């Protein structure tokens, strides 16, 4: 098990993590690694009310950063 920033729709278990993080496509979570790379995204587990609040406050910032990153990759891949 290793923590990693992953594309959640691309791995088994990612959909469960997405429900916890308000539908973000990318998030850092523990993953299982296999010979071909990411084998499975593991759920975040039980969050304390304090952690839930921190996550709720962080999601808008994370969403904006993800959108900037996707836009950058999309635009530079056209060069």
PDB file of N, CA, C and O in Angstrom:
ATOM      1  N   UNK A   1       0.847  -1.170   0.000  1.00  0.00           N
ATOM      2  CA  UNK A   1       0.000   0.000   0.000  1.00  0.00           C
ATOM      3  C   UNK A   1       0.897   1.239   0.000  1.00  0.00           C
ATOM      4  O   UNK A   1       1.818   1.364   0.807  1.00  0.00           O
ATOM      5  N   UNK A   2       0.599   2.155  -0.933  1.00  0.00           N
ATOM      6  CA  UNK A   2       1.357   3.392  -1.066  1.00  0.00           C
ATOM      7  C   UNK A   2       0.401   4.546  -1.319  1.00  0.00           C
ATOM      8  O   UNK A   2      -0.579   4.377  -2.044  1.00  0.00           O
ATOM      9  N   UNK A   3       0.660   5.718  -0.739  1.00  0.00           N
ATOM     10  CA  UNK A   3      -0.151   6.879  -1.094  1.00  0.00           C
ATOM     11  C   UNK A   3       0.291   7.420  -2.448  1.00  0.00           C
ATOM     12  O   UNK A   3       1.485   7.474  -2.744  1.00  0.00           O
ATOM     13  N   UNK A   4      -0.674   7.818  -3.264  1.00  0.00           N
ATOM     14  CA  UNK A   4      -0.343   8.357  -4.578  1.00  0.00           C
ATOM     15  C   UNK A   4      -1.488   9.229  -5.082  1.00  0.00           C
ATOM     16  O   UNK A   4      -2.649   9.019  -4.728  1.00  0.00           O
ATOM     17  N   UNK A   5      -1.148  10.197  -5.903  1.00  0.00           N
ATOM     18  CA  UNK A   5      -2.125  11.066  -6.556  1.00  0.00           C
ATOM     19  C   UNK A   5      -2.515  10.362  -7.849  1.00  0.00           C
ATOM     20  O   UNK A   5      -1.687  10.231  -8.750  1.00  0.00           O
ATOM     21  N   UNK A   6      -3.765   9.905  -7.955  1.00  0.00           N
ATOM     22  CA  UNK A   6      -4.168   9.080  -9.093  1.00  0.00           C
ATOM     23  C   UNK A   6      -5.417   9.625  -9.775  1.00  0.00           C
ATOM     24  O   UNK A   6      -6.191  10.393  -9.205  1.00  0.00           O
ATOM     25  N   UNK A   7      -5.575   9.185 -11.033  1.00  0.00           N
ATOM     26  CA  UNK A   7      -6.791   9.455 -11.803  1.00  0.00           C
ATOM     27  C   UNK A   7      -7.820   8.417 -11.370  1.00  0.00           C
ATOM     28  O   UNK A   7      -7.744   7.256 -11.773  1.00  0.00           O
ATOM     29  N   UNK A   8      -8.769   8.830 -10.560  1.00  0.00           N
ATOM     30  CA  UNK A   8      -9.703   7.905  -9.922  1.00  0.00           C
ATOM     31  C   UNK A   8     -10.573   7.108 -10.889  1.00  0.00           C
ATOM     32  O   UNK A   8     -10.775   5.916 -10.660  1.00  0.00           O
ATOM     33  N   UNK A   9     -11.109   7.716 -11.977  1.00  0.00           N
ATOM     34  CA  UNK A   9     -11.915   6.905 -12.887  1.00  0.00           C
ATOM     35  C   UNK A   9     -11.111   5.807 -13.585  1.00  0.00           C
ATOM     36  O   UNK A   9     -11.689   4.882 -14.156  1.00  0.00           O
ATOM     37  N   UNK A  10      -9.798   5.904 -13.540  1.00  0.00           N
ATOM     38  CA  UNK A  10      -8.964   4.940 -14.245  1.00  0.00           C
ATOM     39  C   UNK A  10      -8.567   3.717 -13.439  1.00  0.00           C
ATOM     40  O   UNK A  10      -7.862   2.850 -13.956  1.00  0.00           O
ATOM     41  N   UNK A  11      -9.000   3.621 -12.179  1.00  0.00           N
ATOM     42  CA  UNK A  11      -8.579   2.486 -11.351  1.00  0.00           C
ATOM     43  C   UNK A  11      -9.767   1.887 -10.597  1.00  0.00           C
ATOM     44  O   UNK A  11     -10.684   2.611 -10.208  1.00  0.00           O
ATOM     45  N   UNK A  12      -9.752   0.584 -10.391  1.00  0.00           N
ATOM     46  CA  UNK A  12     -10.796  -0.020  -9.563  1.00  0.00           C
ATOM     47  C   UNK A  12     -10.791   0.613  -8.171  1.00  0.00           C
ATOM     48  O   UNK A  12      -9.731   0.884  -7.607  1.00  0.00           O
ATOM     49  N   UNK A  13     -11.956   0.839  -7.640  1.00  0.00           N
ATOM     50  CA  UNK A  13     -12.086   1.465  -6.325  1.00  0.00           C
ATOM     51  C   UNK A  13     -12.113   2.978  -6.384  1.00  0.00           C
ATOM     52  O   UNK A  13     -12.464   3.629  -5.400  1.00  0.00           O
ATOM     53  N   UNK A  14     -11.750   3.547  -7.519  1.00  0.00           N
ATOM     54  CA  UNK A  14     -11.719   4.998  -7.659  1.00  0.00           C
ATOM     55  C   UNK A  14     -13.076   5.643  -7.520  1.00  0.00           C
ATOM     56  O   UNK A  14     -13.184   6.762  -7.019  1.00  0.00           O
ATOM     57  N   UNK A  15     -14.128   4.944  -7.961  1.00  0.00           N
ATOM     58  CA  UNK A  15     -15.466   5.513  -7.867  1.00  0.00           C
ATOM     59  C   UNK A  15     -15.892   5.711  -6.410  1.00  0.00           C
ATOM     60  O   UNK A  15     -16.582   6.682  -6.095  1.00  0.00           O
ATOM     61  N   UNK A  16     -15.491   4.807  -5.526  1.00  0.00           N
ATOM     62  CA  UNK A  16     -15.825   4.951  -4.104  1.00  0.00           C
ATOM     63  C   UNK A  16     -15.101   6.157  -3.498  1.00  0.00           C
ATOM     64  O   UNK A  16     -15.667   6.884  -2.683  1.00  0.00           O
ATOM     65  N   UNK A  17     -13.854   6.359  -3.901  1.00  0.00           N
ATOM     66  CA  UNK A  17     -13.100   7.514  -3.405  1.00  0.00           C
ATOM     67  C   UNK A  17     -13.726   8.793  -3.939  1.00  0.00           C
ATOM     68  O   UNK A  17     -13.844   9.778  -3.210  1.00  0.00           O
ATOM     69  N   UNK A  18     -14.129   8.786  -5.207  1.00  0.00           N
ATOM     70  CA  UNK A  18     -14.750   9.972  -5.805  1.00  0.00           C
ATOM     71  C   UNK A  18     -15.990  10.413  -5.038  1.00  0.00           C
ATOM     72  O   UNK A  18     -16.243  11.612  -4.916  1.00  0.00           O
ATOM     73  N   UNK A  19     -16.763   9.473  -4.525  1.00  0.00           N
ATOM     74  CA  UNK A  19     -17.956   9.828  -3.753  1.00  0.00           C
ATOM     75  C   UNK A  19     -17.581  10.582  -2.488  1.00  0.00           C
ATOM     76  O   UNK A  19     -18.325  11.453  -2.039  1.00  0.00           O
ATOM     77  N   UNK A  20     -16.444  10.255  -1.917  1.00  0.00           N
ATOM     78  CA  UNK A  20     -15.982  10.909  -0.690  1.00  0.00           C
ATOM     79  C   UNK A  20     -15.434  12.306  -0.972  1.00  0.00           C
ATOM     80  O   UNK A  20     -15.517  13.192  -0.121  1.00  0.00           O
ATOM     81  N   UNK A  21     -14.874  12.502  -2.172  1.00  0.00           N
ATOM     82  CA  UNK A  21     -14.203  13.766  -2.489  1.00  0.00           C
ATOM     83  C   UNK A  21     -14.987  14.600  -3.504  1.00  0.00           C
ATOM     84  O   UNK A  21     -14.407  15.301  -4.332  1.00  0.00           O
ATOM     85  N   UNK A  22     -16.310  14.510  -3.422  1.00  0.00           N
ATOM     86  CA  UNK A  22     -17.205  15.354  -4.222  1.00  0.00           C
ATOM     87  C   UNK A  22     -16.951  15.256  -5.725  1.00  0.00           C
ATOM     88  O   UNK A  22     -17.037  16.257  -6.437  1.00  0.00           O
ATOM     89  N   UNK A  23     -16.640  14.055  -6.208  1.00  0.00           N
ATOM     90  CA  UNK A  23     -16.517  13.831  -7.646  1.00  0.00           C
ATOM     91  C   UNK A  23     -15.216  14.249  -8.293  1.00  0.00           C
ATOM     92  O   UNK A  23     -15.124  14.254  -9.521  1.00  0.00           O
ATOM     93  N   UNK A  24     -14.197  14.602  -7.509  1.00  0.00           N
ATOM     94  CA  UNK A  24     -12.916  14.958  -8.118  1.00  0.00           C
ATOM     95  C   UNK A  24     -12.380  13.778  -8.922  1.00  0.00           C
ATOM     96  O   UNK A  24     -12.495  12.630  -8.492  1.00  0.00           O
ATOM     97  N   UNK A  25     -11.799  14.053 -10.083  1.00  0.00           N
ATOM     98  CA  UNK A  25     -11.221  12.989 -10.903  1.00  0.00           C
ATOM     99  C   UNK A  25      -9.848  12.559 -10.400  1.00  0.00           C
ATOM    100  O   UNK A  25      -9.454  11.409 -10.596  1.00  0.00           O
ATOM    101  N   UNK A  26      -9.127  13.446  -9.767  1.00  0.00           N
ATOM    102  CA  UNK A  26      -7.785  13.149  -9.247  1.00  0.00           C
ATOM    103  C   UNK A  26      -7.775  13.395  -7.744  1.00  0.00           C
ATOM    104  O   UNK A  26      -8.356  14.365  -7.257  1.00  0.00           O
ATOM    105  N   UNK A  27      -7.110  12.504  -7.016  1.00  0.00           N
ATOM    106  CA  UNK A  27      -6.984  12.683  -5.577  1.00  0.00           C
ATOM    107  C   UNK A  27      -5.862  11.789  -5.071  1.00  0.00           C
ATOM    108  O   UNK A  27      -5.546  10.768  -5.682  1.00  0.00           O
ATOM    109  N   UNK A  28      -5.271  12.175  -3.967  1.00  0.00           N
ATOM    110  CA  UNK A  28      -4.240  11.364  -3.338  1.00  0.00           C
ATOM    111  C   UNK A  28      -4.886  10.429  -2.326  1.00  0.00           C
ATOM    112  O   UNK A  28      -5.555  10.870  -1.391  1.00  0.00           O
ATOM    113  N   UNK A  29      -4.680   9.150  -2.524  1.00  0.00           N
ATOM    114  CA  UNK A  29      -5.222   8.132  -1.630  1.00  0.00           C
ATOM    115  C   UNK A  29      -4.266   6.950  -1.610  1.00  0.00           C
ATOM    116  O   UNK A  29      -3.371   6.854  -2.450  1.00  0.00           O
ATOM    117  N   UNK A  30      -4.454   6.065  -0.663  1.00  0.00           N
ATOM    118  CA  UNK A  30      -3.642   4.854  -0.657  1.00  0.00           C
ATOM    119  C   UNK A  30      -4.068   3.965  -1.816  1.00  0.00           C
ATOM    120  O   UNK A  30      -5.255   3.835  -2.113  1.00  0.00           O
ATOM    121  N   UNK A  31      -3.090   3.361  -2.460  1.00  0.00           N
ATOM    122  CA  UNK A  31      -3.350   2.470  -3.582  1.00  0.00           C
ATOM    123  C   UNK A  31      -2.605   1.161  -3.384  1.00  0.00           C
ATOM    124  O   UNK A  31      -1.625   1.088  -2.643  1.00  0.00           O
ATOM    125  N   UNK A  32      -3.087   0.137  -4.058  1.00  0.00           N
ATOM    126  CA  UNK A  32      -2.365  -1.124  -4.156  1.00  0.00           C
ATOM    127  C   UNK A  32      -1.657  -1.114  -5.499  1.00  0.00           C
ATOM    128  O   UNK A  32      -2.257  -0.796  -6.526  1.00  0.00           O
ATOM    129  N   UNK A  33      -0.393  -1.458  -5.485  1.00  0.00           N
ATOM    130  CA  UNK A  33       0.380  -1.510  -6.716  1.00  0.00           C
ATOM    131  C   UNK A  33       0.502  -2.946  -7.203  1.00  0.00           C
ATOM    132  O   UNK A  33       0.598  -3.879  -6.405  1.00  0.00           O
ATOM    133  N   UNK A  34       0.497  -3.111  -8.508  1.00  0.00           N
ATOM    134  CA  UNK A  34       0.691  -4.408  -9.136  1.00  0.00           C
ATOM    135  C   UNK A  34       1.753  -4.291 -10.208  1.00  0.00           C
ATOM    136  O   UNK A  34       2.363  -3.235 -10.374  1.00  0.00           O
ATOM    137  N   UNK A  35       1.972  -5.353 -10.922  1.00  0.00           N
ATOM    138  CA  UNK A  35       3.002  -5.386 -11.971  1.00  0.00           C
ATOM    139  C   UNK A  35       2.742  -4.352 -13.067  1.00  0.00           C
ATOM    140  O   UNK A  35       3.685  -3.849 -13.678  1.00  0.00           O
ATOM    141  N   UNK A  36       1.485  -4.035 -13.317  1.00  0.00           N
ATOM    142  CA  UNK A  36       1.128  -3.094 -14.378  1.00  0.00           C
ATOM    143  C   UNK A  36       0.889  -1.675 -13.869  1.00  0.00           C
ATOM    144  O   UNK A  36       0.476  -0.809 -14.641  1.00  0.00           O
ATOM    145  N   UNK A  37       1.137  -1.422 -12.600  1.00  0.00           N
ATOM    146  CA  UNK A  37       0.913  -0.095 -12.033  1.00  0.00           C
ATOM    147  C   UNK A  37      -0.140  -0.129 -10.948  1.00  0.00           C
ATOM    148  O   UNK A  37      -0.159  -1.040 -10.120  1.00  0.00           O
ATOM    149  N   UNK A  38      -1.018   0.864 -10.950  1.00  0.00           N
ATOM    150  CA  UNK A  38      -2.045   0.952  -9.915  1.00  0.00           C
ATOM    151  C   UNK A  38      -3.046  -0.175 -10.086  1.00  0.00           C
ATOM    152  O   UNK A  38      -3.677  -0.314 -11.134  1.00  0.00           O
ATOM    153  N   UNK A  39      -3.180  -0.974  -9.044  1.00  0.00           N
ATOM    154  CA  UNK A  39      -4.098  -2.103  -9.066  1.00  0.00           C
ATOM    155  C   UNK A  39      -5.470  -1.712  -8.504  1.00  0.00           C
ATOM    156  O   UNK A  39      -6.504  -2.143  -9.014  1.00  0.00           O
ATOM    157  N   UNK A  40      -5.466  -0.890  -7.447  1.00  0.00           N
ATOM    158  CA  UNK A  40      -6.718  -0.523  -6.799  1.00  0.00           C
ATOM    159  C   UNK A  40      -6.527   0.720  -5.943  1.00  0.00           C
ATOM    160  O   UNK A  40      -5.507   0.871  -5.270  1.00  0.00           O
ATOM    161  N   UNK A  41      -7.524   1.617  -5.974  1.00  0.00           N
ATOM    162  CA  UNK A  41      -7.555   2.767  -5.069  1.00  0.00           C
ATOM    163  C   UNK A  41      -8.306   2.336  -3.812  1.00  0.00           C
ATOM    164  O   UNK A  41      -9.388   1.755  -3.894  1.00  0.00           O
ATOM    165  N   UNK A  42      -7.731   2.622  -2.665  1.00  0.00           N
ATOM    166  CA  UNK A  42      -8.350   2.234  -1.397  1.00  0.00           C
ATOM    167  C   UNK A  42      -9.162   3.389  -0.831  1.00  0.00           C
ATOM    168  O   UNK A  42      -8.787   4.548  -1.006  1.00  0.00           O
ATOM    169  N   UNK A  43     -10.257   3.096  -0.164  1.00  0.00           N
ATOM    170  CA  UNK A  43     -11.086   4.173   0.400  1.00  0.00           C
ATOM    171  C   UNK A  43     -10.334   4.978   1.446  1.00  0.00           C
ATOM    172  O   UNK A  43      -9.364   4.501   2.036  1.00  0.00           O
ATOM    173  N   UNK A  44     -10.789   6.195   1.667  1.00  0.00           N
ATOM    174  CA  UNK A  44     -10.142   7.069   2.644  1.00  0.00           C
ATOM    175  C   UNK A  44     -10.318   6.564   4.067  1.00  0.00           C
ATOM    176  O   UNK A  44      -9.508   6.883   4.938  1.00  0.00           O
ATOM    177  N   UNK A  45     -11.340   5.797   4.312  1.00  0.00           N
ATOM    178  CA  UNK A  45     -11.589   5.306   5.666  1.00  0.00           C
ATOM    179  C   UNK A  45     -12.426   6.295   6.451  1.00  0.00           C
ATOM    180  O   UNK A  45     -12.951   7.264   5.903  1.00  0.00           O
ATOM    181  N   UNK A  46     -12.540   6.038   7.724  1.00  0.00           N
ATOM    182  CA  UNK A  46     -13.338   6.909   8.588  1.00  0.00           C
ATOM    183  C   UNK A  46     -12.593   8.201   8.866  1.00  0.00           C
ATOM    184  O   UNK A  46     -11.484   8.190   9.400  1.00  0.00           O
ATOM    185  N   UNK A  47     -13.209   9.308   8.499  1.00  0.00           N
ATOM    186  CA  UNK A  47     -12.639  10.620   8.762  1.00  0.00           C
ATOM    187  C   UNK A  47     -13.316  11.217   9.985  1.00  0.00           C
ATOM    188  O   UNK A  47     -14.525  11.077  10.172  1.00  0.00           O
ATOM    189  N   UNK A  48     -12.535  11.876  10.805  1.00  0.00           N
ATOM    190  CA  UNK A  48     -13.106  12.579  11.953  1.00  0.00           C
ATOM    191  C   UNK A  48     -13.893  13.780  11.434  1.00  0.00           C
ATOM    192  O   UNK A  48     -13.683  14.198  10.295  1.00  0.00           O
ATOM    193  N   UNK A  49     -14.778  14.335  12.226  1.00  0.00           N
ATOM    194  CA  UNK A  49     -15.484  15.550  11.798  1.00  0.00           C
ATOM    195  C   UNK A  49     -14.514  16.669  11.411  1.00  0.00           C
ATOM    196  O   UNK A  49     -14.776  17.413  10.466  1.00  0.00           O
ATOM    197  N   UNK A  50     -13.413  16.790  12.124  1.00  0.00           N
ATOM    198  CA  UNK A  50     -12.411  17.803  11.803  1.00  0.00           C
ATOM    199  C   UNK A  50     -11.821  17.542  10.410  1.00  0.00           C
ATOM    200  O   UNK A  50     -11.683  18.466   9.609  1.00  0.00           O
ATOM    201  N   UNK A  51     -11.474  16.280  10.127  1.00  0.00           N
ATOM    202  CA  UNK A  51     -10.912  15.925   8.821  1.00  0.00           C
ATOM    203  C   UNK A  51     -11.934  16.115   7.712  1.00  0.00           C
ATOM    204  O   UNK A  51     -11.586  16.576   6.625  1.00  0.00           O
ATOM    205  N   UNK A  52     -13.185  15.769   7.969  1.00  0.00           N
ATOM    206  CA  UNK A  52     -14.250  15.977   6.986  1.00  0.00           C
ATOM    207  C   UNK A  52     -14.380  17.458   6.631  1.00  0.00           C
ATOM    208  O   UNK A  52     -14.555  17.806   5.463  1.00  0.00           O
ATOM    209  N   UNK A  53     -14.297  18.318   7.627  1.00  0.00           N
ATOM    210  CA  UNK A  53     -14.383  19.756   7.392  1.00  0.00           C
ATOM    211  C   UNK A  53     -13.190  20.259   6.582  1.00  0.00           C
ATOM    212  O   UNK A  53     -13.352  21.061   5.663  1.00  0.00           O
ATOM    213  N   UNK A  54     -11.996  19.788   6.924  1.00  0.00           N
ATOM    214  CA  UNK A  54     -10.805  20.180   6.154  1.00  0.00           C
ATOM    215  C   UNK A  54     -10.934  19.760   4.695  1.00  0.00           C
ATOM    216  O   UNK A  54     -10.609  20.529   3.791  1.00  0.00           O
ATOM    217  N   UNK A  55     -11.406  18.546   4.470  1.00  0.00           N
ATOM    218  CA  UNK A  55     -11.582  18.048   3.110  1.00  0.00           C
ATOM    219  C   UNK A  55     -12.604  18.896   2.365  1.00  0.00           C
ATOM    220  O   UNK A  55     -12.378  19.273   1.215  1.00  0.00           O
ATOM    221  N   UNK A  56     -13.723  19.198   3.009  1.00  0.00           N
ATOM    222  CA  UNK A  56     -14.766  20.023   2.395  1.00  0.00           C
ATOM    223  C   UNK A  56     -14.222  21.390   1.990  1.00  0.00           C
ATOM    224  O   UNK A  56     -14.550  21.903   0.920  1.00  0.00           O
ATOM    225  N   UNK A  57     -13.396  21.974   2.845  1.00  0.00           N
ATOM    226  CA  UNK A  57     -12.816  23.286   2.543  1.00  0.00           C
ATOM    227  C   UNK A  57     -11.757  23.215   1.447  1.00  0.00           C
ATOM    228  O   UNK A  57     -11.564  24.183   0.712  1.00  0.00           O
ATOM    229  N   UNK A  58     -11.072  22.082   1.329  1.00  0.00           N
ATOM    230  CA  UNK A  58      -9.993  21.943   0.347  1.00  0.00           C
ATOM    231  C   UNK A  58     -10.496  21.629  -1.061  1.00  0.00           C
ATOM    232  O   UNK A  58      -9.818  21.936  -2.042  1.00  0.00           O
ATOM    233  N   UNK A  59     -11.656  21.032  -1.166  1.00  0.00           N
ATOM    234  CA  UNK A  59     -12.144  20.559  -2.471  1.00  0.00           C
ATOM    235  C   UNK A  59     -12.236  21.660  -3.524  1.00  0.00           C
ATOM    236  O   UNK A  59     -11.795  21.425  -4.649  1.00  0.00           O
ATOM    237  N   UNK A  60     -12.777  22.844  -3.240  1.00  0.00           N
ATOM    238  CA  UNK A  60     -12.808  23.874  -4.292  1.00  0.00           C
ATOM    239  C   UNK A  60     -11.410  24.243  -4.814  1.00  0.00           C
ATOM    240  O   UNK A  60     -11.226  24.424  -6.018  1.00  0.00           O
ATOM    241  N   UNK A  61     -10.441  24.352  -3.920  1.00  0.00           N
ATOM    242  CA  UNK A  61      -9.071  24.661  -4.329  1.00  0.00           C
ATOM    243  C   UNK A  61      -8.486  23.518  -5.158  1.00  0.00           C
ATOM    244  O   UNK A  61      -7.846  23.749  -6.184  1.00  0.00           O
ATOM    245  N   UNK A  62      -8.707  22.298  -4.709  1.00  0.00           N
ATOM    246  CA  UNK A  62      -8.224  21.134  -5.455  1.00  0.00           C
ATOM    247  C   UNK A  62      -8.858  21.080  -6.840  1.00  0.00           C
ATOM    248  O   UNK A  62      -8.172  20.828  -7.831  1.00  0.00           O
ATOM    249  N   UNK A  63     -10.164  21.316  -6.911  1.00  0.00           N
ATOM    250  CA  UNK A  63     -10.868  21.282  -8.198  1.00  0.00           C
ATOM    251  C   UNK A  63     -10.257  22.297  -9.164  1.00  0.00           C
ATOM    252  O   UNK A  63     -10.035  21.985 -10.334  1.00  0.00           O
ATOM    253  N   UNK A  64      -9.986  23.506  -8.679  1.00  0.00           N
ATOM    254  CA  UNK A  64      -9.376  24.533  -9.525  1.00  0.00           C
ATOM    255  C   UNK A  64      -7.983  24.141  -9.993  1.00  0.00           C
ATOM    256  O   UNK A  64      -7.635  24.349 -11.155  1.00  0.00           O
ATOM    257  N   UNK A  65      -7.189  23.576  -9.099  1.00  0.00           N
ATOM    258  CA  UNK A  65      -5.839  23.150  -9.473  1.00  0.00           C
ATOM    259  C   UNK A  65      -5.870  22.006 -10.480  1.00  0.00           C
ATOM    260  O   UNK A  65      -5.054  21.966 -11.401  1.00  0.00           O
ATOM    261  N   UNK A  66      -6.799  21.087 -10.309  1.00  0.00           N
ATOM    262  CA  UNK A  66      -6.931  19.976 -11.260  1.00  0.00           C
ATOM    263  C   UNK A  66      -7.321  20.506 -12.631  1.00  0.00           C
ATOM    264  O   UNK A  66      -6.760  20.087 -13.643  1.00  0.00           O
ATOM    265  N   UNK A  67      -8.277  21.423 -12.668  1.00  0.00           N
ATOM    266  CA  UNK A  67      -8.701  22.006 -13.950  1.00  0.00           C
ATOM    267  C   UNK A  67      -7.545  22.717 -14.640  1.00  0.00           C
ATOM    268  O   UNK A  67      -7.391  22.605 -15.857  1.00  0.00           O
ATOM    269  N   UNK A  68      -6.727  23.448 -13.880  1.00  0.00           N
ATOM    270  CA  UNK A  68      -5.556  24.120 -14.462  1.00  0.00           C
ATOM    271  C   UNK A  68      -4.570  23.102 -15.022  1.00  0.00           C
ATOM    272  O   UNK A  68      -4.030  23.291 -16.111  1.00  0.00           O
ATOM    273  N   UNK A  69      -4.338  22.037 -14.288  1.00  0.00           N
ATOM    274  CA  UNK A  69      -3.401  21.015 -14.741  1.00  0.00           C
ATOM    275  C   UNK A  69      -3.877  20.308 -15.995  1.00  0.00           C
ATOM    276  O   UNK A  69      -3.092  20.082 -16.916  1.00  0.00           O
ATOM    277  N   UNK A  70      -5.150  19.958 -16.039  1.00  0.00           N
ATOM    278  CA  UNK A  70      -5.706  19.292 -17.224  1.00  0.00           C
ATOM    279  C   UNK A  70      -5.640  20.227 -18.424  1.00  0.00           C
ATOM    280  O   UNK A  70      -5.293  19.803 -19.526  1.00  0.00           O
ATOM    281  N   UNK A  71      -5.970  21.492 -18.213  1.00  0.00           N
ATOM    282  CA  UNK A  71      -5.913  22.469 -19.313  1.00  0.00           C
ATOM    283  C   UNK A  71      -4.479  22.618 -19.827  1.00  0.00           C
ATOM    284  O   UNK A  71      -4.255  22.662 -21.036  1.00  0.00           O
ATOM    285  N   UNK A  72      -3.516  22.694 -18.916  1.00  0.00           N
ATOM    286  CA  UNK A  72      -2.116  22.824 -19.313  1.00  0.00           C
ATOM    287  C   UNK A  72      -1.673  21.628 -20.164  1.00  0.00           C
ATOM    288  O   UNK A  72      -1.054  21.803 -21.214  1.00  0.00           O
ATOM    289  N   UNK A  73      -1.987  20.435 -19.713  1.00  0.00           N
ATOM    290  CA  UNK A  73      -1.588  19.222 -20.447  1.00  0.00           C
ATOM    291  C   UNK A  73      -2.269  19.167 -21.798  1.00  0.00           C
ATOM    292  O   UNK A  73      -1.646  18.809 -22.798  1.00  0.00           O
ATOM    293  N   UNK A  74      -3.546  19.520 -21.833  1.00  0.00           N
ATOM    294  CA  UNK A  74      -4.303  19.499 -23.087  1.00  0.00           C
ATOM    295  C   UNK A  74      -3.713  20.488 -24.085  1.00  0.00           C
ATOM    296  O   UNK A  74      -3.537  20.156 -25.257  1.00  0.00           O
ATOM    297  N   UNK A  75      -3.406  21.696 -23.629  1.00  0.00           N
ATOM    298  CA  UNK A  75      -2.869  22.720 -24.534  1.00  0.00           C
ATOM    299  C   UNK A  75      -1.440  22.412 -24.971  1.00  0.00           C
ATOM    300  O   UNK A  75      -1.107  22.625 -26.137  1.00  0.00           O
ATOM    301  N   UNK A  76      -0.599  21.926 -24.091  1.00  0.00           N
ATOM    302  CA  UNK A  76       0.791  21.676 -24.467  1.00  0.00           C
ATOM    303  C   UNK A  76       0.936  20.408 -25.305  1.00  0.00           C
ATOM    304  O   UNK A  76       1.921  20.266 -26.029  1.00  0.00           O
ATOM    305  N   UNK A  77      -0.014  19.492 -25.222  1.00  0.00           N
ATOM    306  CA  UNK A  77       0.077  18.288 -26.039  1.00  0.00           C
ATOM    307  C   UNK A  77      -0.227  18.581 -27.507  1.00  0.00           C
ATOM    308  O   UNK A  77       0.066  17.763 -28.378  1.00  0.00           O
ATOM    309  N   UNK A  78      -0.809  19.738 -27.780  1.00  0.00           N
ATOM    310  CA  UNK A  78      -1.124  20.132 -29.156  1.00  0.00           C
ATOM    311  C   UNK A  78       0.088  20.743 -29.861  1.00  0.00           C
ATOM    312  O   UNK A  78       0.071  20.930 -31.077  1.00  0.00           O
ATOM    313  N   UNK A  79       1.133  21.052 -29.101  1.00  0.00           N
ATOM    314  CA  UNK A  79       2.310  21.707 -29.692  1.00  0.00           C
ATOM    315  C   UNK A  79       3.139  20.749 -30.498  1.00  0.00           C
ATOM    316  O   UNK A  79       4.162  21.140 -31.061  1.00  0.00           O
TER     317      UNK A  79
END
